[in-house]
């Protein structure tokens, strides 16, 4: 009997379109002999839609027209099954559009990669691939993430963070912190990805301009010392807290003084030259890259060990990508960040390990089911009813208590 696998994508995020690309790659990779694949599109207005038209990438050029062809739905837990229900029904329309056994969120950024959709699945008791709610939230918030990394002796660059509105009253104090880092510095919104809102500043004027841009995307803004000359290295990790493995290492772009891969570089074929460049619609797989990275065996093992430790201390699961920066002169390696739902699900790194995209998707489904099996043996509530002894009279004047 085939499993019904719902692939969730889109969402209210600046990475909405990137999610569509990644999800279609995942949907095509899922083994149709094992799974009934159900695309679930989430609009920027947070509405859920299903329909056969979601399979055709050409339909996404006009999102409004696409939605008119689809059926808006809600998910409902009924008899231990998650049913797909149409929001609007008529006398002759179907009252149910099937069920979902496993969810695979392929959503980047806000409301998809930050624990929001994971919390939704938790409420439905729906097994899902990737990080749980906590791992997803920490993975998305770079401020929390960096504190955890530093507390576990993982190497991070010198940095600080402030709320965006603090610039209005503490500008001189913030600039003083920047001067201690020494220009150039890099500014990042705390909870975005795909290089959105990220920029490098070389002086106070540029810093203030970049800060204003970054605060448009998140209430928290991070400032870090730029590593230069820098090599960007990435490593994927697959598994869970009990058992995980690291992929080959990739070098992204070229050795640079203080360059950044922009959103266009990553997803619109604008990356630097490489033998691994792909097509415009190939997502992160089209970014200029060298796989395996031209680094020593010792450096490779170091990056892989740091990737595995990062994955574990952040409570990650599923397939993630950990991004690193290496100082080209000193060869010191720094953990940059984790991507808990990486572009293209980092399948291109596992391909180099001899694992097909189809096998990667099988792993994600199995990890989701295994986590649910483990959780089914845990205690989350007691079969008691404290309110059976509740008395309105005895409760008068009491505020209650909580152990």
LUMKE-730293 format. One record per residue: residue number from 1; x, y, z of N, C-alpha, C in turn. Coordinates in steps of 0.1 Angstrom, whole numbers. Example, Ala and Ser with C-alpha at 12.3 -4.5 7.8 and 13.67 -1.06 7.14 Angstrom:
! LUMKE-730293
num  n.px  n.py  n.pz  ca.px  ca.py  ca.pz  c.px  c.py  c.pz
1  132  -57  78  123  -45  78  132  -33  78
2  128  -22  71  137  -11  71  129  0  79
END
This chain:
! LUMKE-730293
num  n.px  n.py  n.pz  ca.px  ca.py  ca.pz  c.px  c.py  c.pz
1  8  -12  0  0  0  0  9  12  0
2  6  22  -9  14  34  -10  11  44  1
3  22  51  6  20  61  15  16  74  8
4  7  81  14  3  94  9  13  105  15
5  21  110  6  31  120  10  27  134  5
6  25  143  15  22  157  11  34  165  11
7  37  172  0  48  181  -1  43  195  0
8  47  202  10  42  215  13  53  226  9
9  48  236  2  57  246  -4  50  259  -6
10  58  269  -8  53  283  -10  55  291  3
11  44  296  8  43  303  21  46  318  20
12  43  324  31  45  339  32  60  342  36
13  68  342  26  82  343  28  88  350  15
14  99  357  18  106  363  6  113  352  -2
15  113  340  3  118  329  -5  107  320  -11
16  96  326  -13  84  319  -18  87  312  -31
17  93  319  -41  95  313  -54  106  303  -54
18  116  305  -45  127  295  -43  121  282  -38
19  111  283  -29  105  271  -23  98  263  -34
20  91  270  -44  84  263  -55  94  255  -63
21  106  260  -66  116  253  -74  121  241  -66
22  124  243  -53  129  232  -45  119  221  -44
23  106  225  -42  96  215  -40  93  206  -52
24  94  213  -64  92  205  -76  103  195  -79
25  115  199  -75  126  189  -76  124  177  -67
26  119  180  -55  116  169  -45  104  161  -50
27  94  167  -55  82  159  -60  86  150  -71
28  94  155  -80  98  146  -91  107  135  -87
29  115  137  -76  124  127  -71  117  116  -63
30  106  119  -57  99  109  -49  94  97  -58
31  96  85  -53  93  73  -60  78  71  -61
32  73  72  -73  58  71  -75  53  56  -73
33  62  47  -73  58  33  -70  56  31  -55
34  62  40  -47  60  38  -32  51  48  -26
35  50  60  -33  42  71  -27  32  77  -36
36  21  81  -31  11  90  -37  15  104  -33
37  21  111  -43  26  125  -40  15  135  -41
38  13  143  -30  2  153  -30  9  167  -28
39  9  175  -39  15  188  -37  5  197  -29
40  10  204  -19  1  213  -11  8  227  -12
41  2  236  -19  7  249  -22  2  259  -11
42  10  266  -5  6  276  5  9  290  -1
43  -1  298  -2  0  311  -9  7  321  1
44  10  332  -4  16  343  4  6  348  14
45  -7  345  11  -17  348  21  -21  337  31
46  -12  327  31  -13  316  41  -25  306  38
47  -30  306  26  -41  297  23  -35  284  16
48  -41  273  19  -36  260  14  -44  256  2
49  -38  251  -9  -44  247  -21  -39  233  -26
50  -47  225  -32  -43  213  -39  -49  213  -53
51  -43  204  -61  -48  203  -75  -37  199  -84
52  -41  192  -95  -32  187  -105  -24  197  -112
53  -29  209  -113  -22  220  -120  -9  224  -112
54  -8  220  -100  4  223  -92  17  216  -97
55  15  206  -106  26  198  -111  33  205  -122
56  27  214  -129  32  221  -141  39  234  -137
57  52  235  -138  59  247  -134  55  259  -142
58  50  257  -154  46  268  -163  34  275  -157
59  27  269  -149  15  275  -143  18  286  -133
60  31  286  -128  34  295  -117  38  309  -122
61  38  311  -135  41  324  -140  30  334  -137
62  18  329  -134  7  337  -130  0  331  -118
63  4  335  -106  -1  328  -94  -16  330  -92
64  -21  342  -95  -35  344  -94  -43  335  -102
65  -39  334  -115  -46  325  -124  -45  310  -119
66  -34  307  -114  -32  293  -109  -41  290  -98
67  -43  299  -88  -51  297  -77  -66  294  -81
68  -70  301  -92  -84  299  -96  -87  285  -101
69  -76  278  -105  -77  264  -110  -77  254  -99
70  -73  258  -87  -70  249  -76  -82  249  -66
71  -81  240  -56  -91  238  -46  -85  243  -33
72  -91  253  -26  -86  257  -13  -90  246  -3
73  -81  242  6  -84  231  15  -80  235  29
74  -84  227  39  -79  227  52  -75  213  56
75  -67  211  66  -63  198  71  -70  195  84
76  -76  184  86  -84  180  98  -80  167  103
77  -77  166  116  -74  153  122  -87  145  125
78  -89  134  119  -101  126  121  -97  111  122
79  -101  105  133  -98  91  135  -84  88  132
80  -75  96  138  -61  94  137  -55  95  123
81  -63  101  114  -59  103  100  -60  118  98
82  -51  124  90  -51  138  86  -58  139  72
83  -71  144  73  -79  144  60  -77  158  54
84  -78  158  40  -78  170  32  -92  174  29
85  -97  185  35  -111  189  33  -112  202  24
86  -120  202  15  -122  215  7  -129  225  16
87  -124  238  15  -130  249  23  -144  252  19
88  -146  251  6  -160  253  0  -165  241  -6
89  -177  237  -3  -183  225  -9  -196  228  -15
90  -200  220  -24  -213  221  -30  -220  208  -29
91  -232  207  -34  -241  195  -32  -234  183  -39
92  -227  185  -50  -222  174  -58  -206  173  -56
93  -200  182  -49  -186  181  -48  -181  171  -37
94  -169  167  -38  -163  158  -28  -162  165  -14
95  -165  158  -4  -164  163  9  -150  161  15
96  -143  152  9  -129  149  13  -120  146  1
97  -108  150  2  -99  149  -10  -87  140  -7
98  -89  130  2  -79  121  6  -73  124  19
99  -62  117  22  -55  118  35  -40  120  33
100  -33  124  43  -19  126  42  -12  117  53
101  -3  109  50  4  100  60  17  107  65
102  24  113  56  37  120  59  37  133  52
103  43  143  59  44  156  53  59  159  51
104  62  165  39  76  169  37  75  184  34
105  79  192  44  79  207  42  92  211  34
106  89  217  22  100  223  14  98  238  13
107  99  244  25  96  258  26  107  265  32
108  112  276  25  124  283  30  119  296  37
109  126  299  48  124  312  55  112  312  64
110  106  324  66  96  327  75  83  319  73
111  78  314  84  65  306  84  67  292  78
112  79  288  74  80  275  68  92  268  74
113  103  275  76  116  269  80  118  273  95
114  109  281  101  112  286  114  104  280  125
115  98  268  123  90  261  133  75  263  132
116  71  273  123  56  276  122  49  264  116
117  53  259  104  46  248  98  48  235  106
118  60  234  112  63  222  121  53  222  132
119  50  233  138  40  234  149  26  229  144
120  23  233  132  10  230  126  9  214  125
121  20  208  120  20  194  118  20  187  132
122  26  193  142  26  187  156  11  187  161
123  4  197  159  -10  198  163  -18  187  156
124  -15  184  144  -22  174  136  -18  160  139
125  -7  159  147  0  146  149  4  139  136
126  8  148  126  12  143  113  27  141  112
127  32  129  110  47  128  108  52  137  97
128  63  143  100  69  152  90  84  151  89
129  90  154  78  104  153  76  111  165  81
130  124  164  84  132  175  87  132  178  102
131  137  190  106  138  194  120  125  194  127
132  124  192  140  112  194  147  111  209  150
133  100  212  157  97  227  160  109  234  166
134  116  228  175  126  235  182  139  237  174
135  142  226  167  154  227  158  152  236  147
136  140  237  142  136  246  131  137  261  135
137  132  263  147  132  277  152  146  282  155
138  154  274  161  168  278  164  176  279  151
139  173  270  142  180  271  129  177  283  121
140  165  289  123  161  301  115  166  314  122
141  167  314  135  171  326  142  186  326  145
142  193  334  137  208  333  137  213  338  150
143  205  347  158  210  351  171  210  340  181
144  199  333  182  199  321  191  209  311  186
145  210  309  174  219  299  168  233  302  172
146  238  314  170  252  318  173  255  316  188
147  245  319  196  248  318  211  250  303  214
148  242  294  208  243  280  211  256  275  205
149  260  279  193  273  275  187  285  279  196
150  284  291  200  295  297  209  296  289  222
151  284  286  228  284  279  241  289  265  240
152  289  260  228  294  246  226  308  246  219
153  315  258  220  329  259  216  331  257  201
154  320  259  193  321  259  179  326  273  174
155  335  273  164  341  286  160  332  295  152
156  329  307  157  321  317  150  329  330  150
157  326  338  140  333  351  139  329  361  150
158  336  371  152  332  382  162  319  388  157
159  310  391  165  297  396  161  289  402  173
160  278  409  169  269  414  179  255  416  172
161  245  417  180  232  420  174  224  430  182
162  215  437  175  206  447  181  193  446  175
163  183  451  182  170  453  175  170  465  166
164  163  463  155  164  474  145  160  488  150
165  150  488  159  146  501  164  156  508  173
166  166  500  178  176  506  187  185  516  179
167  185  515  166  194  524  159  188  538  160
168  175  540  162  169  553  163  174  561  175
169  178  554  186  182  560  198  196  558  202
170  202  547  197  216  543  201  226  543  190
171  224  551  180  233  551  168  248  551  171
172  252  561  180  266  562  183  272  550  190
173  264  544  199  268  533  206  270  521  197
174  260  519  188  261  508  178  273  510  169
175  275  522  164  287  524  155  300  522  163
176  300  524  176  312  522  183  315  507  184
177  304  498  185  306  484  184  311  480  171
178  306  486  160  311  483  147  326  486  145
179  330  497  150  344  501  149  353  492  156
180  348  485  167  357  475  174  358  463  166
181  348  460  157  350  448  148  359  451  137
182  360  464  133  368  470  122  362  466  109
183  360  476  100  354  474  87  364  466  78
184  358  458  68  344  457  65  337  447  74
185  324  450  75  315  441  83  303  437  75
186  297  426  79  285  421  71  273  422  80
187  262  427  75  249  429  82  239  418  77
188  231  413  86  222  402  82  209  404  91
189  197  403  84  185  401  92  186  388  99
190  181  387  111  184  375  119  177  363  114
191  165  364  107  157  353  104  153  352  89
192  162  355  80  160  353  66  170  344  60
193  169  341  48  179  332  41  181  337  27
194  188  329  19  190  331  5  196  345  2
195  204  350  12  211  363  10  202  375  10
196  189  373  13  180  384  13  183  394  25
197  185  407  21  187  417  31  201  417  37
198  210  409  31  224  408  36  233  417  28
199  242  424  34  251  433  27  264  435  35
200  274  440  28  287  443  34  289  458  34
201  293  463  45  296  478  47  311  480  49
202  316  491  43  330  494  44  333  507  52
203  322  514  56  323  526  63  310  529  70
204  310  540  78  298  543  86  286  546  77
205  288  553  66  277  557  57  271  544  51
206  279  535  46  274  523  41  267  515  52
207  273  514  64  267  507  74  253  511  77
208  251  524  79  238  529  82  228  526  71
209  232  527  59  223  524  47  220  509  47
210  230  501  49  227  486  50  218  482  61
211  220  489  73  212  486  85  198  488  82
212  195  500  76  181  503  73  174  493  64
213  182  488  54  177  477  45  175  464  53
214  184  460  61  183  448  69  171  448  78
215  168  459  85  157  460  94  144  459  88
216  143  460  75  130  459  68  126  444  67
217  135  435  69  132  421  68  131  414  82
218  136  420  92  135  414  105  138  424  116
219  132  422  128  134  431  139  147  430  145
220  155  419  143  168  418  148  178  418  137
221  189  426  139  199  427  129  213  423  135
222  220  414  128  233  409  132  244  417  124
223  255  420  131  267  425  125  278  416  128
224  286  412  117  297  403  119  310  409  112
225  321  405  118  334  408  111  335  400  98
226  339  406  87  340  399  75  354  391  75
227  353  379  71  365  371  69  370  373  55
228  383  378  54  389  380  41  404  378  41
229  409  372  30  402  366  19  395  353  24
230  383  351  19  374  340  24  370  330  13
231  370  318  17  365  307  9  352  302  16
232  341  301  8  328  296  14  327  281  11
233  326  274  22  324  259  21  311  255  27
234  305  245  21  292  240  26  293  224  27
235  286  219  37  286  205  40  271  201  44
236  266  191  38  252  187  42  253  176  52
237  243  175  61  242  164  71  229  158  70
238  228  145  70  216  137  69  214  128  81
239  203  128  87  200  119  99  192  126  110
240  195  121  122  189  127  134  200  128  145
241  195  131  157  205  133  168  212  120  172
242  206  109  169  212  96  173  221  91  162
243  219  94  149  226  88  138  226  98  127
244  238  103  123  239  113  112  252  111  105
245  252  115  92  264  114  84  266  127  76
246  278  130  73  281  142  66  285  139  51
247  281  149  43  284  147  28  298  152  25
248  301  152  12  313  158  7  312  173  9
249  323  180  8  323  194  10  323  201  -4
250  316  212  -5  316  220  -17  322  234  -14
251  328  239  -25  332  253  -24  323  261  -33
252  317  271  -27  307  279  -35  314  292  -40
253  311  295  -52  317  307  -58  332  306  -59
254  339  317  -58  353  317  -59  359  324  -46
255  372  322  -44  379  328  -33  378  343  -35
256  374  350  -25  371  365  -26  376  373  -14
257  377  385  -16  381  394  -6  369  397  3
258  359  402  -2  346  404  6  334  405  -3
259  333  394  -11  321  393  -20  310  384  -13
260  298  386  -18  287  378  -14  280  372  -25
261  275  360  -24  266  354  -34  252  360  -31
262  247  367  -41  234  373  -40  223  363  -43
263  211  368  -40  199  360  -44  199  356  -58
264  203  366  -67  204  364  -81  214  353  -84
265  226  354  -78  237  345  -80  232  330  -77
266  225  329  -66  221  316  -62  210  310  -70
267  200  318  -74  188  312  -80  185  316  -95
268  192  326  -100  189  331  -113  201  329  -122
269  210  320  -119  221  317  -128  232  328  -128
270  233  336  -118  242  347  -118  255  344  -110
271  257  332  -107  270  328  -99  282  330  -107
272  294  329  -101  306  330  -107  308  317  -116
273  318  317  -125  320  306  -134  324  294  -126
274  319  282  -131  323  269  -125  319  258  -134
275  325  247  -133  321  236  -142  308  229  -137
276  303  234  -126  291  228  -120  279  236  -122
277  279  247  -130  268  256  -131  257  249  -138
278  244  252  -134  233  245  -140  223  255  -147
279  211  251  -148  201  260  -155  195  270  -146
280  187  279  -151  181  290  -143  171  285  -134
281  164  274  -137  154  268  -128  158  257  -119
282  171  256  -117  177  245  -110  179  248  -95
283  175  260  -90  176  264  -76  191  264  -72
284  193  260  -60  207  260  -54  216  251  -63
285  211  242  -70  219  233  -78  226  240  -89
286  221  252  -93  226  260  -104  237  270  -99
287  239  271  -86  249  280  -81  263  275  -85
288  272  285  -89  286  281  -92  292  274  -80
289  298  262  -83  303  255  -72  314  245  -77
290  322  241  -67  332  231  -70  330  219  -60
291  327  207  -65  324  196  -57  333  184  -62
292  341  178  -53  344  182  -40  353  194  -39
293  352  201  -28  360  214  -26  375  210  -27
294  383  219  -33  398  217  -34  405  220  -22
295  402  213  -11  409  215  2  415  201  6
296  424  202  16  431  190  20  422  180  27
297  426  168  28  419  157  35  417  161  49
298  427  167  55  426  171  69  415  182  71
299  415  192  62  405  202  62  391  197  60
300  390  187  51  377  181  48  372  174  60
301  380  167  67  376  160  79  372  170  90
302  379  181  91  376  191  101  362  197  98
303  360  201  86  347  207  83  335  197  85
304  337  184  81  327  174  83  324  172  98
305  335  172  106  333  170  121  325  182  127
306  329  194  122  322  206  127  307  206  123
307  305  201  111  291  200  106  283  191  114
308  288  179  117  281  170  126  278  175  140
309  288  182  145  286  188  159  276  199  158
310  276  207  148  266  218  147  252  212  146
311  251  202  137  238  195  135  233  190  148
312  241  184  156  237  178  169  233  189  179
313  242  199  182  239  208  192  227  217  189
314  224  219  176  212  227  173  199  219  172
315  200  206  175  189  197  175  183  195  162
316  191  194  151  186  193  138  182  179  134
317  175  177  123  171  164  118  168  165  103
318  167  154  97  164  154  82  177  157  74
319  175  165  64  187  169  56  189  184  58
320  201  188  62  204  202  64  217  205  57
321  220  218  55  233  222  50  239  232  59
322  251  229  63  258  238  72  269  246  64
323  268  259  65  277  268  57  289  272  66
324  301  272  60  313  276  67  320  287  59
325  329  294  66  338  303  60  352  299  64
326  361  299  54  375  296  58  384  308  54
327  392  312  63  402  323  60  412  317  51
328  413  322  39  423  317  29  437  318  34
329  440  327  42  454  329  47  458  320  59
330  449  320  69  452  313  81  446  299  81
331  437  296  72  430  283  70  421  280  82
332  418  290  90  409  289  101  395  288  96
333  387  278  101  373  276  96  363  281  107
334  353  288  102  342  293  111  329  288  106
335  320  284  116  306  280  113  299  293  110
336  292  294  98  285  305  94  270  304  99
337  263  293  94  249  291  97  245  277  93
338  234  273  98  227  261  93  215  264  85
339  213  257  74  201  258  66  193  245  68
340  182  246  76  175  234  80  166  228  69
341  162  237  59  156  232  46  164  238  35
342  175  233  31  184  239  21  178  239  8
343  182  249  0  178  250  -14  181  237  -21
344  171  232  -29  173  219  -37  175  207  -27
345  173  209  -14  175  199  -4  189  193  -4
346  198  201  -10  212  198  -10  215  184  -17
347  206  180  -26  207  167  -32  220  165  -40
348  225  177  -46  237  176  -54  249  172  -46
349  249  174  -33  260  170  -24  260  155  -22
350  248  150  -20  246  135  -18  248  127  -31
351  245  134  -42  248  127  -55  263  124  -56
352  271  133  -51  286  130  -51  290  119  -42
353  281  115  -32  283  104  -23  278  91  -28
354  272  92  -40  266  80  -46  251  78  -42
355  245  87  -36  231  86  -32  223  94  -42
356  213  88  -48  204  95  -57  194  104  -50
357  188  113  -57  178  122  -51  167  113  -46
358  163  103  -54  152  94  -49  155  87  -36
359  168  83  -35  172  76  -22  172  87  -10
360  176  99  -14  176  109  -3  161  112  2
361  152  112  -8  138  114  -4  133  102  4
362  137  90  1  133  78  9  138  80  23
363  151  84  24  156  87  38  148  97  46
364  144  107  40  136  118  47  122  112  51
365  116  104  43  103  98  47  105  88  58
366  116  80  58  119  70  68  122  77  81
367  130  88  81  133  95  93  121  101  99
368  112  106  91  99  112  97  91  101  104
369  90  89  98  82  78  104  89  73  116
370  103  72  116  110  67  127  108  77  139
371  109  90  137  107  99  148  93  98  154
372  83  95  145  69  94  151  68  81  159
373  75  70  154  75  58  162  81  60  176
374  92  67  177  99  70  189  90  78  198
375  83  88  192  75  97  200  62  90  206
376  58  80  198  46  73  203  48  65  215
377  61  63  219  65  55  231  67  65  243
378  67  78  240  70  88  250  57  93  257
379  58  98  269  47  103  277  45  118  275
380  34  122  270  32  137  268  20  142  277
381  12  133  281  1  137  290  -3  125  299
382  -10  128  310  -15  118  319  -30  116  317
383  -34  104  319  -48  100  317  -56  103  330
384  -56  115  334  -63  120  346  -72  132  343
385  -81  134  352  -90  146  350  -90  153  364
386  -82  163  365  -81  171  378  -94  178  380
387  -101  181  369  -113  189  371  -125  181  376
388  -123  168  377  -134  159  383  -136  163  398
389  -126  168  404  -127  172  418  -128  187  420
390  -130  194  409  -130  208  410  -143  213  416
391  -142  223  425  -154  229  431  -153  244  430
392  -163  250  425  -164  264  423  -162  271  437
393  -168  265  447  -167  271  461  -153  271  466
394  -146  259  464  -133  258  470  -123  266  462
395  -126  270  450  -117  278  442  -118  293  445
396  -128  297  452  -130  311  454  -118  317  462
397  -113  328  456  -102  335  463  -89  329  460
398  -89  318  452  -76  312  448  -72  315  434
399  -60  317  432  -55  320  418  -50  307  411
400  -51  296  419  -46  284  413  -31  282  415
401  -25  271  411  -11  269  412  -6  260  401
402  7  261  399  12  252  388  26  247  394
403  27  234  394  39  228  399  51  230  390
END
